[in-house]
Amino acid sequence: MADAYLTPPSLAYAENFLAEDEVMAAARSRGTEMGCTPISPAGGATLRLLATLVSAKAVVEVGTGAGVSGLWLLGGMREDGVLTTVDTEAEHQRAAKQAFRDAGVGPNRYRLINGAAGEVLPRLTDGAYDLVFVDADKTGYSDYYEQAVRLLRPGGVVAFDNVLWHDRVADPNARDTDTVALRELGKAVREDSRLTSALLPVGDGVLVAAKH
């Protein structure tokens, strides 16, 4: 195993390398109050970069939260791009809609779907999306992963948040349901011949994979 190169101060520096604006900070605060922890600033910046790199026009997000990740994604998407974001909590989507409105994002740029991702994703079109981002119930990640591969065009990217799960995934003694699910997801994505993947140590861990 390779030596660890990053120290906590370096990780903290990387996390705060890009500052969030007032709209993003307000959305983050609302998310924290509602109990839906938003993606970290560095994780959000990663999403924006990925959306820019694939020139994303059509993006699916599983787990709307308070709109923080949605704002980062929209910031990297094409001006005519549309974000489809799915969440079971109507309160979360109302908060996200407020965040989008505060950021000056027009209603034609996003589609809020209130429902379970396991029921919504199968209804979306094969190969029609440039990027899929997942930040929802961890035990559902494996199902969302298979759906994401189906939804992505060749060259499209899927990203999963929280894949290090508060240092528990790396701890072989941690055997709770969420940790085991995330560990199995990482192995499945790593070994999937349809994908090229990398695990990024930003925030709580972001697993990224591109479809061949």
Stockholm file with secondary structure:
# STOCKHOLM 1.0

chainA/1-212         MADAYLTPPSLAYAENFLAEDEVMAAARSRGTEMGCTPISPAGGATLRLLATLVSAKAVVEVGTGAGVSGLWLLGGMREDGVLTTVDTEAEHQRAAKQAFRDAGVGPNRYRLINGAAGEVLPRLTDGAYDLVFVDADKTGYSDYYEQAVRLLRPGGVVAFDNVLWHDRVADPNARDTDTVALRELGKAVREDSRLTSALLPVGDGVLVAAKH
#=GR chainA/1-212 SS CCCCCCCHHHHHHHHTSSCCCHHHHHHHHHHHHHTCCCCCHHHHHHHHHHHHHTTCSEEEEECCTTSHHHHHHHHHSCTTCEEEEEESCHHHHHHHHHHHHHTTCCGGGEEEEESCHHHHGGGSCTTCEEEEEECSCGGGHHHHHHHHHHHEEEEEEEEEECSSTTTTTTCTTCCCHHHHHHHHHHHHHHHCTTEEEEEECSTTCEEEEEEC
#=GC SS_cons         CCCCCCCHHHHHHHHTSSCCCHHHHHHHHHHHHHTCCCCCHHHHHHHHHHHHHTTCSEEEEECCTTSHHHHHHHHHSCTTCEEEEEESCHHHHHHHHHHHHHTTCCGGGEEEEESCHHHHGGGSCTTCEEEEEECSCGGGHHHHHHHHHHHEEEEEEEEEECSSTTTTTTCTTCCCHHHHHHHHHHHHHHHCTTEEEEEECSTTCEEEEEEC
//
